[in-house]
Amino acid sequence: MRCFLAIELNEDIKEKLEELKSHFKINGIKLVEKENLHITVKFLGDIDEEMVEKIKNLDLSIKPVKSDVKYMGVFPNENYIRVIWIGATNLIPIFKEIDKKLLELGFKKEKDYVPHITIGRVKFTKDKKLLKNKIDKYKHVELGTLEVKNIVLMKSELTREGPIYEVIKRW
């Protein structure tokens, strides 16, 4: 079962992300559906039922924290854009804490923590300059503050139409 740990977004932030995404309706860019917008804390990959149970038994509860959702970035870099994302502040301590708890179950420690919301994936682009200009235009975007209270374990089923996410557990 393909799984990941995530932070859910409130409706207000999702609406603002929808507005922002409307500027990126460019041929070759697959925008993330509104219901699938989230902050990935840790991608777990394909894990079996036994591992799912072990993860469910961990205490992954967190102290509430306010996170500003702002700034646009790309992966891997501006010359080769594959992912367009919006950053989220104040979450690295949570990411590190959860990473530490998952080490005990044999998951690898992340090299780097970049809390973000993926808004689009670039499959191809005919007009690289247009895309770079739009990213520059929205580089300093500020979408508001998210109150982070929970971590969720999500199941991800890949389909032709895109992934279908289902919450397995909420801490």
LOMI-572414 format. One line per 3 residues: number of its first residue (from 1); their letters; for each residue x, y, z of N, C-alpha, C. Coordinates in Angstrom, 2 decimals. Layout:
NUM	A	X,Y,Z,X,Y,Z,X,Y,Z; ...
***
This chain:
1	MRC	0.85,-1.17,0.00,0.00,0.00,0.00,0.90,1.24,0.00; 0.67,2.14,-0.95,1.47,3.37,-1.07,0.97,4.39,-0.06; 1.86,4.85,0.83,1.43,5.73,1.91,2.39,6.90,2.13
4	FLA	1.87,7.92,2.80,2.68,9.05,3.22,2.04,9.70,4.44; 2.84,10.46,5.18,2.34,11.25,6.30,2.19,12.67,5.81; 1.10,13.33,6.23,0.82,14.65,5.68,0.18,15.57,6.70
7	IEL	0.15,16.85,6.33,-0.58,17.88,7.06,-1.69,18.33,6.12; -2.91,18.31,6.65,-4.05,18.74,5.84,-4.15,20.26,5.83; -4.78,20.78,4.79,-4.94,22.23,4.65,-6.38,22.62,4.93
10	NED	-6.57,23.82,5.46,-7.94,24.28,5.67,-8.52,24.82,4.36; -9.82,25.02,4.35,-10.55,25.43,3.14,-10.07,26.79,2.63; -9.76,27.71,3.54,-9.32,29.05,3.16,-8.02,28.98,2.35
13	IKE	-7.06,28.22,2.84,-5.77,28.08,2.14,-6.00,27.37,0.80; -6.84,26.34,0.79,-7.12,25.64,-0.47,-7.72,26.58,-1.52; -8.64,27.45,-1.08,-9.27,28.41,-2.01,-8.22,29.36,-2.60
16	KLE	-7.32,29.83,-1.74,-6.27,30.74,-2.21,-5.31,30.01,-3.16; -5.05,28.74,-2.89,-4.20,27.94,-3.78,-4.90,27.73,-5.13; -6.21,27.54,-5.10,-6.98,27.37,-6.35,-6.84,28.62,-7.22
19	ELK	-6.97,29.79,-6.58,-6.83,31.06,-7.30,-5.43,31.16,-7.92; -4.43,30.82,-7.14,-3.05,30.88,-7.61,-2.82,29.89,-8.77; -3.34,28.68,-8.62,-3.18,27.65,-9.65,-3.78,28.08,-10.99
22	SHF	-4.83,28.91,-10.94,-5.50,29.34,-12.18,-4.54,30.07,-13.12; -3.46,30.63,-12.57,-2.47,31.34,-13.39,-1.48,30.38,-14.05; -1.58,29.10,-13.70,-0.63,28.11,-14.21,-1.31,27.05,-15.08
25	KIN	-2.44,27.43,-15.64,-3.13,26.52,-16.57,-2.40,26.63,-17.91; -1.27,25.95,-17.96,-0.39,25.98,-19.14,-0.28,24.57,-19.66; -0.33,24.43,-20.99,-0.19,23.11,-21.60,1.09,22.44,-21.11
28	GIK	0.96,21.21,-20.61,2.13,20.47,-20.12,2.27,20.46,-18.61; 1.44,21.27,-17.93,1.49,21.30,-16.46,0.24,20.61,-15.91; 0.46,19.61,-15.07,-0.64,18.89,-14.41,-0.80,19.53,-13.03
31	LVE	-1.90,20.27,-12.86,-2.15,20.93,-11.57,-2.75,19.92,-10.59; -2.40,20.05,-9.33,-2.91,19.16,-8.28,-4.36,19.53,-7.98; -5.24,18.53,-7.94,-6.65,18.76,-7.65,-6.80,19.34,-6.24
34	KEN	-7.81,20.18,-6.08,-8.05,20.86,-4.80,-8.09,19.88,-3.63; -8.80,18.76,-3.80,-8.94,17.80,-2.69,-7.64,17.08,-2.37; -6.65,17.16,-3.25,-5.37,16.48,-3.03,-4.27,17.40,-2.52
37	LHI	-4.56,18.67,-2.34,-3.55,19.61,-1.84,-3.24,19.29,-0.37; -1.96,19.20,-0.04,-1.52,18.88,1.32,-0.04,19.20,1.45; 0.47,19.08,2.65,1.91,19.19,2.89,2.40,17.78,3.23
40	TVK	3.29,17.24,2.43,3.83,15.92,2.74,4.88,16.06,3.83; 4.70,15.30,4.91,5.67,15.30,6.00,6.73,14.24,5.70; 6.27,13.07,5.24,7.21,12.01,4.89,6.53,11.03,3.95
43	FLG	7.19,10.77,2.81,6.69,9.77,1.88,7.20,8.42,2.36; 6.30,7.47,2.54,6.65,6.16,3.09,6.83,5.09,2.02; 6.28,5.36,0.83,6.40,4.39,-0.26,5.42,3.25,-0.10
46	DID	5.73,2.13,-0.76,4.88,0.95,-0.67,5.21,0.18,0.59; 4.25,0.10,1.49,4.46,-0.60,2.75,3.34,-1.63,2.94; 3.65,-2.69,3.68,2.65,-3.73,3.90,1.76,-3.40,5.09
49	EEM	0.69,-4.19,5.25,-0.28,-3.98,6.33,0.38,-3.96,7.71; 1.37,-4.84,7.89,2.07,-4.94,9.17,2.75,-3.60,9.51; 3.41,-3.00,8.52,4.08,-1.72,8.73,3.05,-0.61,8.97
52	VEK	1.93,-0.67,8.25,0.86,0.32,8.47,0.42,0.26,9.93; 0.25,-0.93,10.47,-0.15,-1.09,11.88,0.90,-0.53,12.83; 2.17,-0.79,12.53,3.26,-0.27,13.37,3.24,1.26,13.38
55	IKN	3.02,1.85,12.22,2.97,3.32,12.12,1.76,3.85,12.89; 0.62,3.17,12.74,-0.60,3.59,13.45,-0.41,3.55,14.96; 0.47,2.67,15.43,0.72,2.54,16.87,1.71,3.56,17.41
58	LDL	2.38,4.29,16.53,3.30,5.34,16.98,2.49,6.53,17.51; 3.11,7.32,18.37,2.48,8.57,18.80,3.04,9.68,17.92; 2.28,10.05,16.91,2.72,11.11,16.00,1.94,12.41,16.24
61	SIK	1.38,12.53,17.44,0.66,13.76,17.76,1.66,14.91,17.90; 1.20,16.11,17.61,2.07,17.29,17.63,1.42,18.39,18.44; 2.26,19.32,18.89,1.73,20.53,19.54,1.31,21.46,18.40
64	PVK	0.14,22.09,18.51,-0.30,22.99,17.45,0.74,24.07,17.14; 0.88,24.38,15.88,1.83,25.40,15.45,1.21,26.19,14.30; 1.55,27.47,14.23,1.08,28.30,13.11,2.15,28.29,12.02
67	SDV	1.68,28.06,10.80,2.59,28.01,9.65,2.12,29.00,8.59; 3.02,29.88,8.16,2.68,30.80,7.08,2.88,30.09,5.75; 1.86,30.17,4.91,1.92,29.54,3.59,2.30,30.64,2.60
70	KYM	3.56,30.57,2.15,4.05,31.65,1.30,5.28,31.23,0.50; 5.56,32.01,-0.49,6.70,31.85,-1.41,6.52,30.67,-2.35; 6.78,30.93,-3.61,6.72,29.88,-4.62,8.12,29.39,-4.90
73	GVF	8.25,28.09,-5.05,9.53,27.48,-5.39,9.34,26.37,-6.40; 10.45,25.81,-6.85,10.41,24.72,-7.84,11.43,23.64,-7.47; 11.17,22.44,-7.93,12.13,21.33,-7.85,12.39,20.85,-9.26
76	PNE	13.56,20.36,-9.63,14.77,20.41,-8.84,15.44,21.79,-8.86; 15.28,22.56,-9.96,15.85,23.91,-10.02,15.16,24.73,-11.10; 15.46,26.03,-11.15,14.77,26.92,-12.09,15.09,26.67,-13.56
79	NYI	16.18,25.96,-13.83,16.50,25.66,-15.22,15.87,24.36,-15.69; 15.43,23.56,-14.74,14.79,22.28,-15.07,13.64,22.11,-14.08; 12.50,22.70,-14.42,11.36,22.73,-13.50,10.49,21.50,-13.70
82	RVI	10.31,20.74,-12.63,9.45,19.55,-12.67,8.29,19.68,-11.69; 8.50,20.41,-10.59,7.47,20.58,-9.58,7.39,22.07,-9.20; 6.16,22.57,-9.10,5.92,23.95,-8.65,5.26,23.84,-7.28
85	WIG	5.80,24.58,-6.31,5.27,24.45,-4.95,5.22,25.78,-4.21; 4.44,25.75,-3.11,4.33,26.90,-2.21,4.87,26.44,-0.85; 5.72,27.25,-0.25,6.36,26.88,1.01,5.46,27.05,2.23
88	ATN	5.89,26.41,3.32,5.17,26.51,4.61,6.23,26.66,5.70; 6.07,27.66,6.56,7.07,27.96,7.59,6.83,27.18,8.88; 7.83,27.18,9.76,7.74,26.65,11.13,7.48,25.14,11.24
91	LIP	7.70,24.39,10.19,7.35,22.96,10.24,8.55,22.03,10.34; 9.76,22.54,10.12,10.94,21.67,10.13,11.09,20.91,11.46; 10.88,21.54,12.63,10.98,20.76,13.88,10.02,19.55,13.90
94	IFK	8.80,19.73,13.39,7.83,18.63,13.33,8.34,17.54,12.38; 8.83,17.94,11.22,9.36,16.98,10.24,10.49,16.16,10.87; 11.39,16.83,11.58,12.54,16.15,12.20,12.08,15.17,13.27
97	EID	11.12,15.60,14.08,10.59,14.76,15.17,9.95,13.48,14.60; 9.15,13.64,13.57,8.49,12.49,12.96,9.50,11.58,12.28; 10.47,12.18,11.63,11.54,11.41,10.99,12.25,10.53,12.02
100	KKL	12.51,11.12,13.20,13.21,10.40,14.26,12.37,9.19,14.73; 11.07,9.40,14.89,10.19,8.31,15.32,10.11,7.19,14.29; 10.22,7.54,13.01,10.13,6.53,11.95,11.44,5.78,11.74
103	LEL	12.55,6.35,12.22,13.85,5.67,12.14,13.78,4.32,12.84; 13.05,4.30,13.97,12.90,3.07,14.75,12.24,1.95,13.96; 11.45,2.33,12.95,10.77,1.32,12.13,11.55,1.00,10.86
106	GFK	12.75,1.58,10.75,13.60,1.26,9.60,13.52,2.21,8.42; 12.77,3.31,8.56,12.72,4.29,7.46,13.98,5.13,7.49; 14.43,5.54,6.31,15.64,6.36,6.20,15.35,7.79,6.61
109	KEK	16.36,8.43,7.20,16.27,9.83,7.58,16.31,10.68,6.31; 15.50,11.72,6.26,15.50,12.63,5.11,16.80,13.44,5.11; 17.31,13.71,3.91,18.53,14.52,3.79,18.23,15.98,4.05
112	DYV	17.06,16.40,3.60,16.70,17.80,3.60,15.21,17.94,3.91; 14.84,19.01,4.57,13.43,19.26,4.86,13.01,20.54,4.15; 12.05,20.42,3.25,11.52,21.59,2.54,9.99,21.50,2.63
115	PHI	9.42,21.97,3.75,7.96,21.91,3.87,7.29,22.71,2.76; 6.42,22.03,2.00,5.79,22.69,0.85,4.50,21.99,0.45; 3.74,22.71,-0.37,2.52,22.19,-0.98,2.77,22.14,-2.48
118	TIG	2.75,20.97,-3.05,2.91,20.85,-4.51,1.62,21.33,-5.15; 1.74,22.30,-6.08,0.53,22.77,-6.78,0.50,22.29,-8.23; 1.66,21.90,-8.77,1.68,21.43,-10.14,2.93,20.66,-10.49
121	RVK	2.77,19.76,-11.45,3.90,18.97,-11.97,4.07,19.29,-13.44; 5.30,19.61,-13.82,5.57,19.99,-15.21,5.96,18.73,-15.99; 5.08,18.33,-16.91,5.35,17.16,-17.75,6.25,17.59,-18.92
124	FTK	5.90,18.74,-19.50,6.71,19.34,-20.58,6.30,20.80,-20.66; 7.11,21.60,-21.29,6.74,23.00,-21.51,7.27,23.48,-22.85; 6.36,24.08,-23.62,6.74,24.63,-24.92,7.33,26.02,-24.75
127	DKK	6.90,26.71,-23.68,7.34,28.08,-23.45,7.94,28.21,-22.05; 9.22,27.86,-21.95,9.94,27.87,-20.68,9.99,29.28,-20.08; 10.11,30.28,-20.95,10.20,31.67,-20.51,8.89,32.10,-19.84
130	LLK	7.76,31.73,-20.42,6.46,32.06,-19.85,6.34,31.46,-18.45; 6.72,30.20,-18.31,6.65,29.52,-17.01,7.56,30.21,-15.99; 8.80,30.50,-16.38,9.74,31.17,-15.47,9.22,32.55,-15.06
133	NKI	8.63,33.28,-16.00,8.08,34.61,-15.70,6.93,34.52,-14.69; 6.06,33.51,-14.87,4.94,33.34,-13.92,5.48,32.98,-12.54; 6.47,32.12,-12.47,7.06,31.74,-11.18,7.70,32.97,-10.53
136	DKY	8.40,33.77,-11.31,9.00,35.00,-10.77,7.92,35.95,-10.25; 6.82,36.06,-11.00,5.72,36.96,-10.63,5.13,36.58,-9.27; 5.02,35.28,-9.00,4.38,34.82,-7.76,5.37,34.33,-6.70
139	KHV	6.64,34.56,-6.94,7.70,34.09,-6.04,7.46,34.51,-4.58; 6.94,35.72,-4.37,6.78,36.25,-3.00,5.32,36.22,-2.52; 4.51,35.35,-3.12,3.10,35.23,-2.77,2.95,34.86,-1.29
142	ELG	1.91,35.42,-0.66,1.60,35.08,0.74,0.13,34.70,0.78; -0.16,33.47,1.23,-1.53,32.97,1.18,-2.21,32.88,2.54; -1.52,33.26,3.60,-2.16,33.23,4.91,-1.48,32.26,5.87
145	TLE	-2.12,32.07,7.00,-1.56,31.23,8.06,-2.41,29.99,8.25; -1.74,28.89,8.40,-2.38,27.60,8.60,-2.11,27.17,10.04; -3.16,26.80,10.76,-2.95,26.26,12.11,-2.81,24.75,11.98
148	VKN	-1.61,24.27,12.25,-1.31,22.85,12.10,-1.52,22.16,13.45; -2.48,21.23,13.48,-2.83,20.55,14.73,-2.64,19.04,14.63; -2.67,18.52,13.40,-2.65,17.07,13.21,-1.68,16.63,12.14
151	IVL	-1.28,15.38,12.28,-0.57,14.67,11.22,-1.51,13.56,10.78; -1.57,13.28,9.49,-2.41,12.19,9.02,-1.58,11.17,8.24; -1.97,9.92,8.38,-1.40,8.84,7.57,-2.34,8.68,6.40
154	MKS	-1.81,8.85,5.20,-2.62,8.79,3.99,-2.24,7.60,3.14; -3.26,7.02,2.54,-3.06,5.97,1.54,-3.21,6.67,0.19; -2.36,6.32,-0.75,-2.39,6.94,-2.07,-2.55,5.86,-3.13
157	ELT	-3.67,5.92,-3.83,-3.91,4.96,-4.91,-3.75,5.69,-6.23; -2.80,5.23,-7.05,-2.56,5.89,-8.33,-3.54,5.37,-9.37; -4.20,6.32,-10.06,-5.12,5.96,-11.14,-4.75,6.79,-12.38
160	REG	-5.36,6.45,-13.49,-5.13,7.21,-14.73,-5.50,8.69,-14.58; -6.56,8.94,-13.83,-7.05,10.31,-13.65,-6.22,11.08,-12.62; -5.37,10.38,-11.90,-4.58,11.01,-10.85,-4.71,10.23,-9.57
163	PIY	-3.95,10.62,-8.54,-3.99,9.86,-7.28,-5.29,10.08,-6.51; -5.68,9.05,-5.77,-6.83,9.14,-4.86,-6.27,8.94,-3.46; -6.49,9.93,-2.59,-5.94,9.87,-1.23,-7.05,9.51,-0.25
166	EVI	-6.68,8.73,0.75,-7.62,8.35,1.79,-6.90,8.40,3.13; -7.52,9.08,4.11,-6.94,9.16,5.45,-7.11,7.82,6.15; -5.99,7.26,6.64,-6.03,6.00,7.39,-6.08,6.31,8.88
169	KRW	-5.30,7.30,9.32,-5.29,7.66,10.74,-4.92,9.13,10.88; -5.51,9.75,11.91,-5.21,11.15,12.21,-4.74,11.22,13.67; -3.62,11.88,13.88,-3.13,12.05,15.26,-3.38,13.48,15.71
***
